Amino acid sequence: MPNLTTIVSVAGASFAASFVEAVEALTVVLAVGLARGWRPALTGAAAALVALALIVAILGPLMSVIPIRGLQFVVGVLLLMFGLRWLRKAILRAIGIVALHDEDAAFAQETRELSEAGRREAYGFDWIGGATAFKTVLMEGIEVVFIVIAVGAGRGLLGLASAGALAACVVVAAVGAAIHRPLARVPENALKFAVGVMLSAFGLFWTGESLGVPWPGGDAAILAFIALFLAVAFGLVALLKPRAAALA
């Protein structure tokens, strides 16, 4: 039976990662809705959700037939690579090397490009708008599916990880439907920073566990890894930010 540390970590990582991806998908769907109409925006988004559901339905049962050690190794390595990529981007944005992601700017640019594109309507449906919404929701959703499977599979907590992701998507969709604006005030880089740390910690833990490493404290070692990655990341930001500012 997983302990409270594992349960909270799995649910938190899944929620935070899915929240970030859902915010980015919402920005494009709103732009399609306002620039091209809500019919293609919602139709494209719904079609992408159906495709994602099929992917989950196919991949989910496969998790039960893969040996747990082999699954933990593959998932651990992938999580570590995925987490370090998120963490690297967050650090580069924190020190000013890469510009912070601006949802308002992304929304304005997407709306302008969609407004200028030809409509090419067939049977009264705007395929450009529908395809744009479909592609964005599908690509962001695939990242969510990967994170859910990777975070939940190592401990048989796919249901919990899925619930965290679903909760994040519902919250973002509800707020977006209420305000009809991108969620620009969400501290996206801070969330990516946190997600990168959590995914990296899970990846290191499960890679070691798959190789038979006896982590002190069992699952509680995940908290130690989170603290370790946080300390290294904050140290890099403190060290590199003045140098980046001097170069700028």
N, C-alpha and C positions, 0 to 999 in steps of 0.2 A: 504493500500500500504506500503510494507516494506521500511524503511528508508535506507539511504546510509550506516549507521553503520552495519545494519543487512546484507545488500547485500555484502559488502566488507568482513565481518567476515565469512559468509557462503562460499563465493567463495574461500577465502584465506585458511580456514580450510580444505575444500575439496581438493584444489590443493596441499597443503603441505602434508597432510596425504597420498594422492594418489601417490605423487611423491616418498615418502619414500618406500611405498609398491612396486611401479613399479621398483625402483632401485634394490630391493632385488630379484624380479622376473627376471629382466633382467640378473642378475649375473648367475642364474641357467640356463636360456635359452642359454646364450652365452657358458657356460660350456658344455651343451649338444651338441650344434652346433659344437664346436671345437673338442670334444672328441668322439662324436658318429655320427656326420653328421648333416647337416642343415635340411634335410628332416624330421627326427623325431622331431627335436627341434621346427621347425615352425608348423608342423602338430599338435603336442601336445599343443602348445601355442594357435593355432587357435581353436582347439576343446574346450579348457578351456574358451576361449572368447565367444564361442557359448553357452556353458553351463551358463556362467555368464549373457549373454543377456536373456536367458530363465528365469533365477531367477529374474532379474529385471522386465521382462514382467509380471511375475506372481505376484510379490510383489507390483509393482507400483500401479495398480488399487485398491488394498486393502487399500491403504492409504486414499483414498477418502471416504471410507465407515465407517472408525473408527471415533468416536467422538473426536473432536480436543483436549478437555481437557484430555481425557484418553490417546490419542496418545502422547500429550506433556509430561504426567507423565511418561509413559513407556520409551519414547525416552530420556527424561531428566535423569532418573535414569541410564539407560544404558550408555548414554554419559558420565555421571559423573564417573561411574565405569571404563569405557574404557579410559577416559582421565587421571584419576588418576593412572591407570596402566602404561600408557605411561610415565607419569611424574615421577613416582617412578623409572622406569628403567633408564630414562634419568639422574635423580639425582644420582643414584647408579653408573652410568658410569662416571658422572662428578667428583665424589669424589674418584673414583678409586677402588670401591668395585667390580664392574663388568667391565670386559675389554670392551673397545670400539669395536664396530662392524667394522671389517676390510673386505671390499668387495674384496680386492686382495687376502687375505688369504682364504676367503670363496670360491672364484673362483678357486684358486689353489687346494683346498681340493676337491671340487666338481668335477673338471676336472680329478683329480687323481683317485677318486673312480669310476667315470664313465668309465675311460679308462681301469680299472682293472676288471670291471664287464663283465660277459659273454654276448655275443650278442644275443643269442636265437632268431635268425631271423625267421620270418614266412612270406612267400610270399614277401620276399625281404624287409621287413620293420623291423626296430629296435624298438621293443616294449619297451625295457628298457629305451632307450632315450626318446621315445615319452611319456611314462607314467611319467617319471621324470619331463619333461617340463609341462605336463598337470597338475600334482598334484601341482606343485609350483605355476603356474599362477592361478589355481583355488583357492588355499588357500589364496594367497595374494589378489586375486581379491574379494573374499568373504568379506575380511576386508574392502576393498574399497567400496563395495556395501553397507555394513552396515553403514559406515561413511557417505556416500552420502545420504542414506535414513534418517539416524538419524539427520544429520545436516540440511537437506533440508525440512524434513517433518514438523517440528515444526512451520514453517512459510509459508508453501506451496511453497517452493523454490526448489523443486526437480530438475527442469530443470536447474537452476543456479548451484546447487551443482554438478549435472551430468556434466555440461559443464566444471567446474573447474577440476573434476577428469579426464575427457577426455583430457583436455589440458595437464595435468601433464603426463598422459600415452603417449601421442603423442610426447611430448618433450623428455622423457626418451627413447622411442623407436627410435626416429630419431637420437639422439646422439649415442645411442648404435649401431645402424646400420652403422653410419658413422665411428666410431672409433674401433668397434669390441673389446672393452675392457669394463670391469665393471667400473661404475662411482665411483671410489674409493675416489676421491677428494671432493665429496659432503659431506658437514658437517652434516652427518646423525643424530648425537646425538643432535645437535642444532635444527634441524628440528623436531625431536621427542619431544624435550623440548617444542618448540613452539606449536606443535600440541596438546600435552598433556595439555598445559595451555588453549588453545582455546576450546578444547572439554570439559574440566572441567568447564570453564566459561559458555558455552552454556548449559551444563547439569544442573548446579546450577540454571541458569536463568529460564529454561523451567520447571524444577521440581517445583520451587517456583510459577511460573505463573500458572501451572496446579492446584495448591492448592489455587489459588486466592490471592497470595501475590502481593500487589501493589508496584512494584519496582519503586523507584524514578527515574525519567527521562525516563521511558519506556525502549525501546530497548537499549538506551545508557548505561543502567546499565551493559550491557555485557562488555563494556570497563573497567568499574570499577572492575568487577570480574576478567578480564584478568590481570589488574594491581595487584589485590590482590593475585592471584595465583602466578604471577611472583615474587612478593615480598617475599612470603612465600618460594617458591622454591629456590630463590637466597639466602635467609637467611639460609635455611637448608644446601645448598652447602657450604656456608661460615663457618657455624658452624661445619659441620661434616667432611669436607675435611682435616683439620689439624689432627683430631682424627684418621681418616682412614690412613693418612700418618704415624702417630706415631705407630699405630698398625702394619703397614706393615714393 
